[in-house]
Amino acid sequence: MRCVICKHGEVKPGSVTVTFERGEVTIVFKDVPAKVCDNCGEKYIEESVTKELLAKAQELIENGTQVDIRKFQSAA
Ligand SMILES: [Zn+2]
């Protein structure tokens, strides 16, 4: 698949780090499965993965977490 951002790079499967920042809260997920452009570095994360990340981040925020760095583990 060719990158839609730079139109030159090739998008390859890999893993990325995703950071959520909301006010005082910072949550970092490592090893999130994604496709990454080998030219510009644009990340393509599947919608189902994004949803899981958002749900997990919301849960942590509701539990009063301020800073959290964790490995992403898909529930799927
Ligand atoms: Zn690109």
N, CA, C, O and the ligand as a Tripos MOL2 file, in Angstrom:
@<TRIPOS>MOLECULE
protein
  305   303    77     0     0
PROTEIN
NO_CHARGES

@<TRIPOS>ATOM
      1 N           0.8470   -1.1960    0.0000 N.3       1 MET1
      2 CA          0.0000    0.0000    0.0000 C.3       1 MET1
      3 C           0.8840    1.2480    0.0000 C.2       1 MET1
      4 O           1.8740    1.3150    0.7290 O.2       1 MET1
      5 N           0.5250    2.2220   -0.8100 N.am      2 ARG2
      6 CA          1.2880    3.4510   -0.8870 C.3       2 ARG2
      7 C           0.7090    4.4930    0.0730 C.2       2 ARG2
      8 O          -0.5010    4.5760    0.2850 O.2       2 ARG2
      9 N           1.6060    5.2680    0.6310 N.am      3 CYS3
     10 CA          1.1970    6.2670    1.6220 C.3       3 CYS3
     11 C           0.3400    7.3580    0.9810 C.2       3 CYS3
     12 O           0.6990    7.8930   -0.0670 O.2       3 CYS3
     13 N          -0.7970    7.6910    1.6110 N.am      4 VAL4
     14 CA         -1.6710    8.7290    1.0470 C.3       4 VAL4
     15 C          -1.2000   10.1350    1.4040 C.2       4 VAL4
     16 O          -1.6610   11.1150    0.8200 O.2       4 VAL4
     17 N          -0.2920   10.2300    2.3500 N.am      5 ILE5
     18 CA          0.1970   11.5510    2.7790 C.3       5 ILE5
     19 C           1.3080   12.0460    1.8520 C.2       5 ILE5
     20 O           1.1950   13.1160    1.2550 O.2       5 ILE5
     21 N           2.3720   11.2680    1.7390 N.am      6 CYS6
     22 CA          3.5010   11.7330    0.9250 C.3       6 CYS6
     23 C           3.4610   11.1770   -0.4930 C.2       6 CYS6
     24 O           4.1530   11.6730   -1.3820 O.2       6 CYS6
     25 N           2.6430   10.1400   -0.7020 N.am      7 LYS7
     26 CA          2.4630    9.5160   -2.0130 C.3       7 LYS7
     27 C           3.7330    8.8810   -2.5830 C.2       7 LYS7
     28 O           3.7790    8.5390   -3.7640 O.2       7 LYS7
     29 N           4.7350    8.7270   -1.7700 N.am      8 HIS8
     30 CA          5.9750    8.1060   -2.2260 C.3       8 HIS8
     31 C           6.3210    6.8650   -1.4210 C.2       8 HIS8
     32 O           6.7550    5.8480   -1.9610 O.2       8 HIS8
     33 N           6.1200    6.9750   -0.1300 N.am      9 GLY9
     34 CA          6.5420    5.8940    0.7580 C.3       9 GLY9
     35 C           5.6680    4.6650    0.6280 C.2       9 GLY9
     36 O           4.5430    4.7100    0.1290 O.2       9 GLY9
     37 N           6.2260    3.5770    1.0940 N.am     10 GLU10
     38 CA          5.5010    2.3190    1.1530 C.3      10 GLU10
     39 C           5.0800    2.1250    2.6130 C.2      10 GLU10
     40 O           5.8710    2.3110    3.5370 O.2      10 GLU10
     41 N           3.8070    1.7450    2.7910 N.am     11 VAL11
     42 CA          3.2910    1.5580    4.1440 C.3      11 VAL11
     43 C           3.5220    0.1140    4.5650 C.2      11 VAL11
     44 O           3.0980   -0.8190    3.8820 O.2      11 VAL11
     45 N           4.1930   -0.0580    5.6890 N.am     12 LYS12
     46 CA          4.5480   -1.4050    6.1400 C.3      12 LYS12
     47 C           4.0500   -1.6730    7.5510 C.2      12 LYS12
     48 O           3.9740   -0.7640    8.3780 O.2      12 LYS12
     49 N           3.7130   -2.9240    7.8170 N.am     13 PRO13
     50 CA          3.2500   -3.2480    9.1670 C.3      13 PRO13
     51 C           4.3500   -3.0470   10.1920 C.2      13 PRO13
     52 O           5.5190   -3.3430    9.9460 O.2      13 PRO13
     53 N           3.9510   -2.5420   11.3360 N.am     14 GLY14
     54 CA          4.9210   -2.3270   12.4060 C.3      14 GLY14
     55 C           4.1840   -2.0170   13.6790 C.2      14 GLY14
     56 O           3.0020   -2.3320   13.8170 O.2      14 GLY14
     57 N           4.8690   -1.4090   14.5990 N.am     15 SER15
     58 CA          4.1940   -0.9820   15.8210 C.3      15 SER15
     59 C           4.6460    0.4270   16.1630 C.2      15 SER15
     60 O           5.7590    0.8490   15.8480 O.2      15 SER15
     61 N           3.7380    1.1350   16.8210 N.am     16 VAL16
     62 CA          3.9920    2.5410   17.1400 C.3      16 VAL16
     63 C           3.6660    2.8110   18.5950 C.2      16 VAL16
     64 O           3.0610    1.9900   19.2840 O.2      16 VAL16
     65 N           4.0810    3.9740   19.0390 N.am     17 THR17
     66 CA          3.7380    4.4380   20.3710 C.3      17 THR17
     67 C           2.6880    5.5310   20.2220 C.2      17 THR17
     68 O           2.8620    6.4720   19.4480 O.2      17 THR17
     69 N           1.5980    5.3960   20.9710 N.am     18 VAL18
     70 CA          0.5170    6.3770   20.8950 C.3      18 VAL18
     71 C           0.3990    7.0840   22.2360 C.2      18 VAL18
     72 O           0.3370    6.4400   23.2840 O.2      18 VAL18
     73 N           0.3700    8.3970   22.1970 N.am     19 THR19
     74 CA          0.2880    9.1800   23.4310 C.3      19 THR19
     75 C          -1.0210    9.9580   23.4760 C.2      19 THR19
     76 O          -1.3820   10.6450   22.5200 O.2      19 THR19
     77 N          -1.7250    9.8430   24.5970 N.am     20 PHE20
     78 CA         -2.9260   10.6440   24.8310 C.3      20 PHE20
     79 C          -2.5980   11.7000   25.8640 C.2      20 PHE20
     80 O          -2.0180   11.3950   26.9070 O.2      20 PHE20
     81 N          -2.9620   12.9310   25.5850 N.am     21 GLU21
     82 CA         -2.7980   13.9870   26.5780 C.3      21 GLU21
     83 C          -4.1170   14.7120   26.7100 C.2      21 GLU21
     84 O          -4.6690   15.2460   25.7480 O.2      21 GLU21
     85 N          -4.6010   14.7100   27.9430 N.am     22 ARG22
     86 CA         -5.8430   15.4280   28.2240 C.3      22 ARG22
     87 C          -5.6350   16.1990   29.5040 C.2      22 ARG22
     88 O          -5.6520   15.6240   30.5930 O.2      22 ARG22
     89 N          -5.4390   17.4870   29.3820 N.am     23 GLY23
     90 CA         -5.1880   18.2890   30.5790 C.3      23 GLY23
     91 C          -3.9590   17.7790   31.3000 C.2      23 GLY23
     92 O          -2.8590   17.7850   30.7460 O.2      23 GLY23
     93 N          -4.1410   17.3360   32.5340 N.am     24 GLU24
     94 CA         -3.0270   16.8760   33.3540 C.3      24 GLU24
     95 C          -2.6410   15.4390   33.0400 C.2      24 GLU24
     96 O          -1.6040   14.9560   33.4930 O.2      24 GLU24
     97 N          -3.4550   14.7740   32.2850 N.am     25 VAL25
     98 CA         -3.2980   13.3330   32.1030 C.3      25 VAL25
     99 C          -2.4620   13.0060   30.8710 C.2      25 VAL25
    100 O          -2.6800   13.5510   29.7890 O.2      25 VAL25
    101 N          -1.5100   12.1140   31.0580 N.am     26 THR26
    102 CA         -0.7190   11.6180   29.9270 C.3      26 THR26
    103 C          -0.7120   10.1060   29.9730 C.2      26 THR26
    104 O          -0.2870    9.5070   30.9610 O.2      26 THR26
    105 N          -1.1770    9.4970   28.9150 N.am     27 ILE27
    106 CA         -1.2000    8.0410   28.8420 C.3      27 ILE27
    107 C          -0.4790    7.6180   27.5610 C.2      27 ILE27
    108 O          -0.7670    8.1010   26.4660 O.2      27 ILE27
    109 N           0.4580    6.7100   27.7400 N.am     28 VAL28
    110 CA          1.2750    6.2610   26.6070 C.3      28 VAL28
    111 C           1.0590    4.7650   26.3990 C.2      28 VAL28
    112 O           1.2040    3.9700   27.3280 O.2      28 VAL28
    113 N           0.7180    4.4000   25.1930 N.am     29 PHE29
    114 CA          0.5990    2.9870   24.8230 C.3      29 PHE29
    115 C           1.7470    2.6420   23.8890 C.2      29 PHE29
    116 O           1.9550    3.2950   22.8660 O.2      29 PHE29
    117 N           2.4840    1.6080   24.2560 N.am     30 LYS30
    118 CA          3.5880    1.1630   23.4070 C.3      30 LYS30
    119 C           3.1910   -0.1000   22.6580 C.2      30 LYS30
    120 O           2.2600   -0.8070   23.0450 O.2      30 LYS30
    121 N           3.9130   -0.3680   21.5820 N.am     31 ASP31
    122 CA          3.6810   -1.5810   20.7870 C.3      31 ASP31
    123 C           2.2630   -1.6670   20.2390 C.2      31 ASP31
    124 O           1.6660   -2.7430   20.2040 O.2      31 ASP31
    125 N           1.7350   -0.5380   19.8160 N.am     32 VAL32
    126 CA          0.4160   -0.5400   19.1850 C.3      32 VAL32
    127 C           0.5870   -0.9790   17.7300 C.2      32 VAL32
    128 O           1.3780   -0.3910   16.9930 O.2      32 VAL32
    129 N          -0.1510   -2.0080   17.3190 N.am     33 PRO33
    130 CA         -0.0010   -2.4590   15.9290 C.3      33 PRO33
    131 C          -0.4910   -1.3800   14.9670 C.2      33 PRO33
    132 O          -1.5720   -0.8200   15.1450 O.2      33 PRO33
    133 N           0.3040   -1.1000   13.9610 N.am     34 ALA34
    134 CA         -0.0490   -0.0560   13.0020 C.3      34 ALA34
    135 C           0.7390   -0.2860   11.7270 C.2      34 ALA34
    136 O           1.6620   -1.0990   11.6790 O.2      34 ALA34
    137 N           0.3540    0.4450   10.7020 N.am     35 LYS35
    138 CA          1.1510    0.4470    9.4900 C.3      35 LYS35
    139 C           1.8520    1.7950    9.4350 C.2      35 LYS35
    140 O           1.2590    2.8340    9.7250 O.2      35 LYS35
    141 N           3.1090    1.7590    9.0620 N.am     36 VAL36
    142 CA          3.9210    2.9700    9.1040 C.3      36 VAL36
    143 C           4.5630    3.2160    7.7440 C.2      36 VAL36
    144 O           5.0950    2.3000    7.1170 O.2      36 VAL36
    145 N           4.5040    4.4590    7.3040 N.am     37 CYS37
    146 CA          5.1310    4.8290    6.0340 C.3      37 CYS37
    147 C           6.6460    4.8520    6.2010 C.2      37 CYS37
    148 O           7.1660    5.4560    7.1390 O.2      37 CYS37
    149 N           7.3520    4.1880    5.2800 N.am     38 ASP38
    150 CA          8.8110    4.1510    5.4000 C.3      38 ASP38
    151 C           9.4630    5.4320    4.8910 C.2      38 ASP38
    152 O          10.6820    5.5870    4.9740 O.2      38 ASP38
    153 N           8.6630    6.3400    4.3690 N.am     39 ASN39
    154 CA          9.2190    7.6080    3.8900 C.3      39 ASN39
    155 C           8.9470    8.7470    4.8750 C.2      39 ASN39
    156 O           9.8860    9.3760    5.3630 O.2      39 ASN39
    157 N           7.6770    9.0180    5.1710 N.am     40 CYS40
    158 CA          7.3560   10.1770    6.0090 C.3      40 CYS40
    159 C           7.0070    9.7930    7.4420 C.2      40 CYS40
    160 O           6.9010   10.6620    8.3070 O.2      40 CYS40
    161 N           6.8270    8.5060    7.6980 N.am     41 GLY41
    162 CA          6.5610    8.0810    9.0710 C.3      41 GLY41
    163 C           5.1050    8.1820    9.4790 C.2      41 GLY41
    164 O           4.7770    7.9740   10.6470 O.2      41 GLY41
    165 N           4.2180    8.4990    8.5320 N.am     42 GLU42
    166 CA          2.7920    8.5650    8.8450 C.3      42 GLU42
    167 C           2.3070    7.2170    9.3730 C.2      42 GLU42
    168 O           2.6640    6.1630    8.8480 O.2      42 GLU42
    169 N           1.4770    7.2720   10.4330 N.am     43 LYS43
    170 CA          0.9840    6.0370   11.0320 C.3      43 LYS43
    171 C          -0.4530    5.7930   10.6240 C.2      43 LYS43
    172 O          -1.2720    6.7110   10.5840 O.2      43 LYS43
    173 N          -0.7400    4.5560   10.3260 N.am     44 TYR44
    174 CA         -2.1150    4.1550   10.0080 C.3      44 TYR44
    175 C          -2.5530    3.1370   11.0440 C.2      44 TYR44
    176 O          -2.0790    2.0010   11.0550 O.2      44 TYR44
    177 N          -3.4500    3.5470   11.9030 N.am     45 ILE45
    178 CA         -3.9240    2.6490   12.9540 C.3      45 ILE45
    179 C          -5.3570    2.2640   12.6250 C.2      45 ILE45
    180 O          -6.1800    3.1190   12.2960 O.2      45 ILE45
    181 N          -5.6430    0.9950   12.7130 N.am     46 GLU46
    182 CA         -6.9910    0.5300   12.3840 C.3      46 GLU46
    183 C          -8.0060    1.0810   13.3710 C.2      46 GLU46
    184 O          -7.7050    1.3130   14.5420 O.2      46 GLU46
    185 N          -9.2070    1.2810   12.8680 N.am     47 GLU47
    186 CA        -10.2510    1.8920   13.6780 C.3      47 GLU47
    187 C         -10.5600    1.0800   14.9270 C.2      47 GLU47
    188 O         -10.7990    1.6390   15.9970 O.2      47 GLU47
    189 N         -10.5530   -0.2460   14.7840 N.am     48 SER48
    190 CA        -10.8540   -1.0870   15.9490 C.3      48 SER48
    191 C          -9.7920   -0.9110   17.0320 C.2      48 SER48
    192 O         -10.0970   -0.9340   18.2250 O.2      48 SER48
    193 N          -8.5490   -0.7350   16.6040 N.am     49 VAL49
    194 CA         -7.4510   -0.5300   17.5590 C.3      49 VAL49
    195 C          -7.5870    0.8420   18.2190 C.2      49 VAL49
    196 O          -7.3940    0.9790   19.4270 O.2      49 VAL49
    197 N          -7.9190    1.8500   17.4190 N.am     50 THR50
    198 CA         -8.1170    3.1930   17.9480 C.3      50 THR50
    199 C          -9.2210    3.2060   19.0040 C.2      50 THR50
    200 O          -9.0980    3.8490   20.0470 O.2      50 THR50
    201 N         -10.2840    2.4920   18.7150 N.am     51 LYS51
    202 CA        -11.4100    2.4190   19.6610 C.3      51 LYS51
    203 C         -10.9760    1.8000   20.9760 C.2      51 LYS51
    204 O         -11.3360    2.2780   22.0520 O.2      51 LYS51
    205 N         -10.1940    0.7250   20.8780 N.am     52 GLU52
    206 CA         -9.7000    0.0640   22.0850 C.3      52 GLU52
    207 C          -8.8070    1.0030   22.8940 C.2      52 GLU52
    208 O          -8.8850    1.0550   24.1220 O.2      52 GLU52
    209 N          -7.9640    1.7380   22.1850 N.am     53 LEU53
    210 CA         -7.0640    2.6770   22.8510 C.3      53 LEU53
    211 C          -7.8570    3.7510   23.5840 C.2      53 LEU53
    212 O          -7.5550    4.0800   24.7310 O.2      53 LEU53
    213 N          -8.8640    4.2930   22.9220 N.am     54 LEU54
    214 CA         -9.6750    5.3490   23.5200 C.3      54 LEU54
    215 C         -10.4260    4.8370   24.7410 C.2      54 LEU54
    216 O         -10.5140    5.5210   25.7600 O.2      54 LEU54
    217 N         -10.9710    3.6180   24.6290 N.am     55 ALA55
    218 CA        -11.7190    3.0310   25.7400 C.3      55 ALA55
    219 C         -10.7990    2.8120   26.9370 C.2      55 ALA55
    220 O         -11.1610    3.0960   28.0780 O.2      55 ALA55
    221 N          -9.6010    2.3000   26.6530 N.am     56 LYS56
    222 CA         -8.6250    2.0390   27.7200 C.3      56 LYS56
    223 C          -8.1770    3.3460   28.3750 C.2      56 LYS56
    224 O          -8.0690    3.4320   29.5980 O.2      56 LYS56
    225 N          -7.9190    4.3500   27.5570 N.am     57 ALA57
    226 CA         -7.4930    5.6520   28.0730 C.3      57 ALA57
    227 C          -8.5820    6.2540   28.9540 C.2      57 ALA57
    228 O          -8.2970    6.7970   30.0210 O.2      57 ALA57
    229 N          -9.8260    6.1530   28.5040 N.am     58 GLN58
    230 CA        -10.9630    6.6790   29.2560 C.3      58 GLN58
    231 C         -11.0830    6.0000   30.6130 C.2      58 GLN58
    232 O         -11.3380    6.6440   31.6310 O.2      58 GLN58
    233 N         -10.8910    4.6650   30.6030 N.am     59 GLU59
    234 CA        -10.9600    3.8790   31.8360 C.3      59 GLU59
    235 C          -9.8970    4.3490   32.8270 C.2      59 GLU59
    236 O         -10.1710    4.5260   34.0140 O.2      59 GLU59
    237 N          -8.6950    4.5450   32.3280 N.am     60 LEU60
    238 CA         -7.5830    4.9850   33.1800 C.3      60 LEU60
    239 C          -7.8530    6.3760   33.7510 C.2      60 LEU60
    240 O          -7.5900    6.6400   34.9250 O.2      60 LEU60
    241 N          -8.3810    7.2620   32.9030 N.am     61 ILE61
    242 CA         -8.6800    8.6310   33.3370 C.3      61 ILE61
    243 C          -9.7470    8.6010   34.4320 C.2      61 ILE61
    244 O          -9.6440    9.3160   35.4290 O.2      61 ILE61
    245 N         -10.7680    7.7710   34.2380 N.am     62 GLU62
    246 CA        -11.8420    7.6680   35.2330 C.3      62 GLU62
    247 C         -11.3410    7.0910   36.5460 C.2      62 GLU62
    248 O         -11.8830    7.3930   37.6100 O.2      62 GLU62
    249 N         -10.3070    6.2600   36.4710 N.am     63 ASN63
    250 CA         -9.7140    5.7010   37.6880 C.3      63 ASN63
    251 C          -8.7460    6.6680   38.3720 C.2      63 ASN63
    252 O          -8.1370    6.3360   39.3890 O.2      63 ASN63
    253 N          -8.6120    7.8690   37.8010 N.am     64 GLY64
    254 CA         -7.7650    8.8720   38.4250 C.3      64 GLY64
    255 C          -6.2940    8.7870   38.0360 C.2      64 GLY64
    256 O          -5.4380    9.3920   38.6820 O.2      64 GLY64
    257 N          -6.0070    8.0370   36.9820 N.am     65 THR65
    258 CA         -4.6250    7.9390   36.5150 C.3      65 THR65
    259 C          -4.1750    9.2770   35.9350 C.2      65 THR65
    260 O          -4.9200    9.9350   35.2080 O.2      65 THR65
    261 N          -2.9390    9.6690   36.2680 N.am     66 GLN66
    262 CA         -2.4180   10.9110   35.6900 C.3      66 GLN66
    263 C          -1.3590   10.6350   34.6410 C.2      66 GLN66
    264 O          -1.3160   11.2700   33.5870 O.2      66 GLN66
    265 N          -0.5070    9.6740   34.9540 N.am     67 VAL67
    266 CA          0.5360    9.3000   33.9980 C.3      67 VAL67
    267 C           0.6010    7.7870   33.9480 C.2      67 VAL67
    268 O           0.6750    7.1260   34.9840 O.2      67 VAL67
    269 N           0.5730    7.2470   32.7590 N.am     68 ASP68
    270 CA          0.6110    5.8040   32.6360 C.3      68 ASP68
    271 C           1.3300    5.4460   31.3260 C.2      68 ASP68
    272 O           1.0420    6.0030   30.2680 O.2      68 ASP68
    273 N           2.2580    4.5160   31.4280 N.am     69 ILE69
    274 CA          2.9190    4.0080   30.2190 C.3      69 ILE69
    275 C           2.7250    2.5010   30.2210 C.2      69 ILE69
    276 O           3.1540    1.8130   31.1470 O.2      69 ILE69
    277 N           2.0960    2.0060   29.2110 N.am     70 ARG70
    278 CA          1.8130    0.5740   29.1840 C.3      70 ARG70
    279 C           1.9440   -0.0040   27.7820 C.2      70 ARG70
    280 O           1.8860    0.7040   26.7760 O.2      70 ARG70
    281 N           2.1200   -1.3110   27.7620 N.am     71 LYS71
    282 CA          2.1360   -2.0200   26.4940 C.3      71 LYS71
    283 C           0.7030   -2.2470   26.0680 C.2      71 LYS71
    284 O          -0.1370   -2.6550   26.8710 O.2      71 LYS71
    285 N           0.4280   -1.9850   24.8180 N.am     72 PHE72
    286 CA         -0.9250   -2.2020   24.3330 C.3      72 PHE72
    287 C          -1.1750   -3.6940   24.1600 C.2      72 PHE72
    288 O          -0.3890   -4.4080   23.5360 O.2      72 PHE72
    289 N          -2.2920   -4.1480   24.7280 N.am     73 GLN73
    290 CA         -2.6920   -5.5290   24.5300 C.3      73 GLN73
    291 C          -4.1110   -5.5450   24.0180 C.2      73 GLN73
    292 O          -5.0460   -5.1360   24.7070 O.2      73 GLN73
    293 N          -4.2540   -6.0130   22.8300 N.am     74 SER74
    294 CA         -5.5730   -6.0290   22.2220 C.3      74 SER74
    295 C          -6.4650   -7.0530   22.9200 C.2      74 SER74
    296 O          -6.0440   -8.1620   23.2450 O.2      74 SER74
    297 N          -7.7030   -6.6410   23.1350 N.am     75 ALA75
    298 CA         -8.6800   -7.5380   23.7520 C.3      75 ALA75
    299 C          -9.1970   -8.5330   22.7180 C.2      75 ALA75
    300 O          -9.7470   -9.5790   23.0650 O.2      75 ALA75
    301 N          -9.0160   -8.1970   21.4580 N.am     76 ALA76
    302 CA         -9.5170   -9.0380   20.3700 C.3      76 ALA76
    303 C          -8.7400  -10.3490   20.2510 C.2      76 ALA76
    304 O          -9.0400  -11.1680   19.3810 O.2      76 ALA76
    305 ZN          4.3640    8.7590    3.6410 Zn       77 ZN77
@<TRIPOS>BOND
     1     1     2 1
     2     2     3 1
     3     3     4 2
     4     3     5 am
     5     5     6 1
     6     6     7 1
     7     7     8 2
     8     7     9 am
     9     9    10 1
    10    10    11 1
    11    11    12 2
    12    11    13 am
    13    13    14 1
    14    14    15 1
    15    15    16 2
    16    15    17 am
    17    17    18 1
    18    18    19 1
    19    19    20 2
    20    19    21 am
    21    21    22 1
    22    22    23 1
    23    23    24 2
    24    23    25 am
    25    25    26 1
    26    26    27 1
    27    27    28 2
    28    27    29 am
    29    29    30 1
    30    30    31 1
    31    31    32 2
    32    31    33 am
    33    33    34 1
    34    34    35 1
    35    35    36 2
    36    35    37 am
    37    37    38 1
    38    38    39 1
    39    39    40 2
    40    39    41 am
    41    41    42 1
    42    42    43 1
    43    43    44 2
    44    43    45 am
    45    45    46 1
    46    46    47 1
    47    47    48 2
    48    47    49 am
    49    49    50 1
    50    50    51 1
    51    51    52 2
    52    51    53 am
    53    53    54 1
    54    54    55 1
    55    55    56 2
    56    55    57 am
    57    57    58 1
    58    58    59 1
    59    59    60 2
    60    59    61 am
    61    61    62 1
    62    62    63 1
    63    63    64 2
    64    63    65 am
    65    65    66 1
    66    66    67 1
    67    67    68 2
    68    67    69 am
    69    69    70 1
    70    70    71 1
    71    71    72 2
    72    71    73 am
    73    73    74 1
    74    74    75 1
    75    75    76 2
    76    75    77 am
    77    77    78 1
    78    78    79 1
    79    79    80 2
    80    79    81 am
    81    81    82 1
    82    82    83 1
    83    83    84 2
    84    83    85 am
    85    85    86 1
    86    86    87 1
    87    87    88 2
    88    87    89 am
    89    89    90 1
    90    90    91 1
    91    91    92 2
    92    91    93 am
    93    93    94 1
    94    94    95 1
    95    95    96 2
    96    95    97 am
    97    97    98 1
    98    98    99 1
    99    99   100 2
   100    99   101 am
   101   101   102 1
   102   102   103 1
   103   103   104 2
   104   103   105 am
   105   105   106 1
   106   106   107 1
   107   107   108 2
   108   107   109 am
   109   109   110 1
   110   110   111 1
   111   111   112 2
   112   111   113 am
   113   113   114 1
   114   114   115 1
   115   115   116 2
   116   115   117 am
   117   117   118 1
   118   118   119 1
   119   119   120 2
   120   119   121 am
   121   121   122 1
   122   122   123 1
   123   123   124 2
   124   123   125 am
   125   125   126 1
   126   126   127 1
   127   127   128 2
   128   127   129 am
   129   129   130 1
   130   130   131 1
   131   131   132 2
   132   131   133 am
   133   133   134 1
   134   134   135 1
   135   135   136 2
   136   135   137 am
   137   137   138 1
   138   138   139 1
   139   139   140 2
   140   139   141 am
   141   141   142 1
   142   142   143 1
   143   143   144 2
   144   143   145 am
   145   145   146 1
   146   146   147 1
   147   147   148 2
   148   147   149 am
   149   149   150 1
   150   150   151 1
   151   151   152 2
   152   151   153 am
   153   153   154 1
   154   154   155 1
   155   155   156 2
   156   155   157 am
   157   157   158 1
   158   158   159 1
   159   159   160 2
   160   159   161 am
   161   161   162 1
   162   162   163 1
   163   163   164 2
   164   163   165 am
   165   165   166 1
   166   166   167 1
   167   167   168 2
   168   167   169 am
   169   169   170 1
   170   170   171 1
   171   171   172 2
   172   171   173 am
   173   173   174 1
   174   174   175 1
   175   175   176 2
   176   175   177 am
   177   177   178 1
   178   178   179 1
   179   179   180 2
   180   179   181 am
   181   181   182 1
   182   182   183 1
   183   183   184 2
   184   183   185 am
   185   185   186 1
   186   186   187 1
   187   187   188 2
   188   187   189 am
   189   189   190 1
   190   190   191 1
   191   191   192 2
   192   191   193 am
   193   193   194 1
   194   194   195 1
   195   195   196 2
   196   195   197 am
   197   197   198 1
   198   198   199 1
   199   199   200 2
   200   199   201 am
   201   201   202 1
   202   202   203 1
   203   203   204 2
   204   203   205 am
   205   205   206 1
   206   206   207 1
   207   207   208 2
   208   207   209 am
   209   209   210 1
   210   210   211 1
   211   211   212 2
   212   211   213 am
   213   213   214 1
   214   214   215 1
   215   215   216 2
   216   215   217 am
   217   217   218 1
   218   218   219 1
   219   219   220 2
   220   219   221 am
   221   221   222 1
   222   222   223 1
   223   223   224 2
   224   223   225 am
   225   225   226 1
   226   226   227 1
   227   227   228 2
   228   227   229 am
   229   229   230 1
   230   230   231 1
   231   231   232 2
   232   231   233 am
   233   233   234 1
   234   234   235 1
   235   235   236 2
   236   235   237 am
   237   237   238 1
   238   238   239 1
   239   239   240 2
   240   239   241 am
   241   241   242 1
   242   242   243 1
   243   243   244 2
   244   243   245 am
   245   245   246 1
   246   246   247 1
   247   247   248 2
   248   247   249 am
   249   249   250 1
   250   250   251 1
   251   251   252 2
   252   251   253 am
   253   253   254 1
   254   254   255 1
   255   255   256 2
   256   255   257 am
   257   257   258 1
   258   258   259 1
   259   259   260 2
   260   259   261 am
   261   261   262 1
   262   262   263 1
   263   263   264 2
   264   263   265 am
   265   265   266 1
   266   266   267 1
   267   267   268 2
   268   267   269 am
   269   269   270 1
   270   270   271 1
   271   271   272 2
   272   271   273 am
   273   273   274 1
   274   274   275 1
   275   275   276 2
   276   275   277 am
   277   277   278 1
   278   278   279 1
   279   279   280 2
   280   279   281 am
   281   281   282 1
   282   282   283 1
   283   283   284 2
   284   283   285 am
   285   285   286 1
   286   286   287 1
   287   287   288 2
   288   287   289 am
   289   289   290 1
   290   290   291 1
   291   291   292 2
   292   291   293 am
   293   293   294 1
   294   294   295 1
   295   295   296 2
   296   295   297 am
   297   297   298 1
   298   298   299 1
   299   299   300 2
   300   299   301 am
   301   301   302 1
   302   302   303 1
   303   303   304 2
@<TRIPOS>SUBSTRUCTURE
     1 MET1         2 RESIDUE 1 A MET
     2 ARG2         6 RESIDUE 1 A ARG
     3 CYS3        10 RESIDUE 1 A CYS
     4 VAL4        14 RESIDUE 1 A VAL
     5 ILE5        18 RESIDUE 1 A ILE
     6 CYS6        22 RESIDUE 1 A CYS
     7 LYS7        26 RESIDUE 1 A LYS
     8 HIS8        30 RESIDUE 1 A HIS
     9 GLY9        34 RESIDUE 1 A GLY
    10 GLU10       38 RESIDUE 1 A GLU
    11 VAL11       42 RESIDUE 1 A VAL
    12 LYS12       46 RESIDUE 1 A LYS
    13 PRO13       50 RESIDUE 1 A PRO
    14 GLY14       54 RESIDUE 1 A GLY
    15 SER15       58 RESIDUE 1 A SER
    16 VAL16       62 RESIDUE 1 A VAL
    17 THR17       66 RESIDUE 1 A THR
    18 VAL18       70 RESIDUE 1 A VAL
    19 THR19       74 RESIDUE 1 A THR
    20 PHE20       78 RESIDUE 1 A PHE
    21 GLU21       82 RESIDUE 1 A GLU
    22 ARG22       86 RESIDUE 1 A ARG
    23 GLY23       90 RESIDUE 1 A GLY
    24 GLU24       94 RESIDUE 1 A GLU
    25 VAL25       98 RESIDUE 1 A VAL
    26 THR26      102 RESIDUE 1 A THR
    27 ILE27      106 RESIDUE 1 A ILE
    28 VAL28      110 RESIDUE 1 A VAL
    29 PHE29      114 RESIDUE 1 A PHE
    30 LYS30      118 RESIDUE 1 A LYS
    31 ASP31      122 RESIDUE 1 A ASP
    32 VAL32      126 RESIDUE 1 A VAL
    33 PRO33      130 RESIDUE 1 A PRO
    34 ALA34      134 RESIDUE 1 A ALA
    35 LYS35      138 RESIDUE 1 A LYS
    36 VAL36      142 RESIDUE 1 A VAL
    37 CYS37      146 RESIDUE 1 A CYS
    38 ASP38      150 RESIDUE 1 A ASP
    39 ASN39      154 RESIDUE 1 A ASN
    40 CYS40      158 RESIDUE 1 A CYS
    41 GLY41      162 RESIDUE 1 A GLY
    42 GLU42      166 RESIDUE 1 A GLU
    43 LYS43      170 RESIDUE 1 A LYS
    44 TYR44      174 RESIDUE 1 A TYR
    45 ILE45      178 RESIDUE 1 A ILE
    46 GLU46      182 RESIDUE 1 A GLU
    47 GLU47      186 RESIDUE 1 A GLU
    48 SER48      190 RESIDUE 1 A SER
    49 VAL49      194 RESIDUE 1 A VAL
    50 THR50      198 RESIDUE 1 A THR
    51 LYS51      202 RESIDUE 1 A LYS
    52 GLU52      206 RESIDUE 1 A GLU
    53 LEU53      210 RESIDUE 1 A LEU
    54 LEU54      214 RESIDUE 1 A LEU
    55 ALA55      218 RESIDUE 1 A ALA
    56 LYS56      222 RESIDUE 1 A LYS
    57 ALA57      226 RESIDUE 1 A ALA
    58 GLN58      230 RESIDUE 1 A GLN
    59 GLU59      234 RESIDUE 1 A GLU
    60 LEU60      238 RESIDUE 1 A LEU
    61 ILE61      242 RESIDUE 1 A ILE
    62 GLU62      246 RESIDUE 1 A GLU
    63 ASN63      250 RESIDUE 1 A ASN
    64 GLY64      254 RESIDUE 1 A GLY
    65 THR65      258 RESIDUE 1 A THR
    66 GLN66      262 RESIDUE 1 A GLN
    67 VAL67      266 RESIDUE 1 A VAL
    68 ASP68      270 RESIDUE 1 A ASP
    69 ILE69      274 RESIDUE 1 A ILE
    70 ARG70      278 RESIDUE 1 A ARG
    71 LYS71      282 RESIDUE 1 A LYS
    72 PHE72      286 RESIDUE 1 A PHE
    73 GLN73      290 RESIDUE 1 A GLN
    74 SER74      294 RESIDUE 1 A SER
    75 ALA75      298 RESIDUE 1 A ALA
    76 ALA76      302 RESIDUE 1 A ALA
    77 ZN77       305 GROUP 0 **** ****
